[in-house]
Amino acid sequence: MLARDWIGLGVEVVDSPNSGEIGLKGMVVDETMKTLRIETEKGVKVVAKSERVFEVEIDGERFRINGDLIAFRPEERIMRGLMMASKIKG
């Protein structure tokens, strides 16, 4: 999950210090170092990555991801994820 592009993925905020964000779901339309822009039924919402837990569905499987693990620039996060995966395999 860390080595993926999140744009286009369906996500749901399942834990947040801001109770108004819990249950927010939709498709990621943009990502920055610190935020995800999520297209919801009520428009685009910007959600911080840190201190949140996201649930993501890929190929019918659901994953819970701690937002602190993805709080990097997308290209840096993808490289870190690939490096971690190669260490696990090797």
C-alpha positions as CSV (number, residue, x, y, z in Angstrom):
1,M,0.0,0.0,0.0
2,L,2.8,2.4,0.7
3,A,4.3,1.9,-2.7
4,R,1.0,2.6,-4.6
5,D,-0.3,5.7,-6.2
6,W,-3.4,6.6,-4.1
7,I,-5.1,8.8,-6.7
8,G,-8.2,7.0,-8.0
9,L,-8.5,4.8,-4.9
10,G,-11.6,4.7,-2.8
11,V,-10.9,5.6,0.8
12,E,-12.8,6.1,4.1
13,V,-11.6,7.9,7.2
14,V,-12.1,5.4,10.1
15,D,-10.3,7.3,12.9
16,S,-9.4,11.0,13.3
17,P,-8.9,13.5,16.1
18,N,-11.6,15.5,14.2
19,S,-14.8,13.5,14.8
20,G,-16.4,15.2,11.8
21,E,-14.0,13.4,9.4
22,I,-14.8,9.9,10.7
23,G,-16.9,8.1,8.0
24,L,-15.9,10.5,5.3
25,K,-15.5,8.5,2.1
26,G,-14.9,8.9,-1.6
27,M,-12.2,8.7,-4.2
28,V,-8.8,10.3,-3.8
29,V,-8.4,12.9,-6.5
30,D,-5.1,14.5,-5.4
31,E,-2.4,14.0,-2.8
32,T,0.2,16.2,-1.3
33,M,2.8,15.6,1.4
34,K,0.4,16.2,4.2
35,T,-3.1,15.8,2.7
36,L,-5.5,13.8,0.6
37,R,-8.2,15.5,-1.5
38,I,-11.2,13.2,-1.5
39,E,-14.1,13.6,-3.9
40,T,-17.2,12.8,-1.8
41,E,-20.9,13.0,-2.5
42,K,-20.8,16.5,-1.0
43,G,-17.8,17.8,-3.0
44,V,-14.0,17.6,-2.6
45,K,-12.8,17.5,1.0
46,V,-9.2,17.9,2.1
47,V,-8.1,15.6,4.9
48,A,-4.8,15.6,6.7
49,K,-2.9,12.3,6.6
50,S,-1.2,12.4,10.0
51,E,-3.2,11.2,13.0
52,R,-5.8,9.6,10.8
53,V,-6.5,6.0,9.9
54,F,-7.8,5.3,6.4
55,E,-9.5,2.2,5.0
56,V,-8.7,1.5,1.4
57,E,-10.2,-1.1,-0.9
58,I,-8.1,-2.6,-3.6
59,D,-9.2,-5.6,-5.7
60,G,-12.0,-6.4,-3.3
61,E,-9.7,-6.4,-0.3
62,R,-9.9,-3.8,2.5
63,F,-6.7,-2.4,4.2
64,R,-6.4,-0.1,7.2
65,I,-3.5,2.3,6.8
66,N,-2.2,4.6,9.5
67,G,-2.0,8.0,7.9
68,D,1.4,8.7,9.6
69,L,2.9,6.0,7.4
70,I,1.9,7.9,4.2
71,A,2.6,11.4,5.4
72,F,5.3,12.0,2.7
73,R,5.3,13.5,-0.7
74,P,3.7,10.8,-3.0
75,E,6.9,10.1,-4.9
76,E,9.0,9.8,-1.7
77,R,6.3,7.5,-0.1
78,I,6.4,5.3,-3.2
79,M,10.2,5.0,-3.2
80,R,10.2,4.2,0.6
81,G,7.5,1.6,0.1
82,L,9.5,0.0,-2.7
83,M,12.7,0.0,-0.6
84,M,10.8,-1.6,2.3
85,A,9.3,-4.3,0.0
86,S,12.8,-5.1,-1.4
87,K,14.2,-5.5,2.1
88,I,11.4,-7.9,3.1
89,K,11.9,-10.0,-0.1
90,G,15.7,-10.0,0.1
